Amino acid sequence: MRVAANKLPDRMRLANDGTELILSEACKECADGSSDLQVIQCNASNVHGYTFGDGYINVLGKKDT
């Protein structure tokens, strides 16, 4: 699924300079039935070529209180 930066879920946002994705209150099994387990991919290209990167977000468990 492709998501535009201006349509990110409420718990996600881009840093002011657009170089970081910030995920707040990550959950493996969220209250609304969703999950923050995901693969993030980025492809940037211009006349000189392209670069591609990817990463995996894995939420291991609940934060100790």
N, C-alpha and C positions, 0 to 999 in steps of 0.2 A: 504494500500500500504506500502510495506517495502522499506526503502531507506538506503543504506549503508552510513556510515559517510563520505566516500570519494566521494560521489555523491550527496551531499546536494545542494539545490538551492543556487544561488549566494548570497542571502540575509541572509543565515544561515551558521554558522560555529560552530565547537566545540572549547571550551577553550583549551589552551595548555595542561592542565592536563587531558582533556577529560571528565571532570565531569559536564560541563555546556554547554547547547546549547544556542548560542547567535543569536538573530534574529534582524537584522537591518532594519530600515525603513519599519516596518510592515504596511500592507495595507489590508483593508477589501475587497476592489475591486481594484486590481492592474491594472496598465496601460496595461499589456499584457493579461488581462482577467482572471488571476489567483486570488487566495485569500490566505491569511495567516491564515484563520480560520482552526484550526486542532486539532486533538487529538494526543498527543505524548505518546508513551508507551515504557517502558524499562523492559526487563527481564534479570536478571543476575543469572547464576547458576554455581555450582561447586559440588564437591563430598559431601559437607556439606549441600546442599539444594539449595534453590533458593529464590529470592525476585523479586517482581513485583511492578512497580509504573506507574502511568499514570497522565496526566494533560491535560488541555484544553487551547488552545490559542484563545482568543476572542478579536478581534480588534473592539473597540466601535465607533471610528470615526476618523476624521482628526485632526492632531495637529494644534493648533492655531498658526498663523504666525504674 
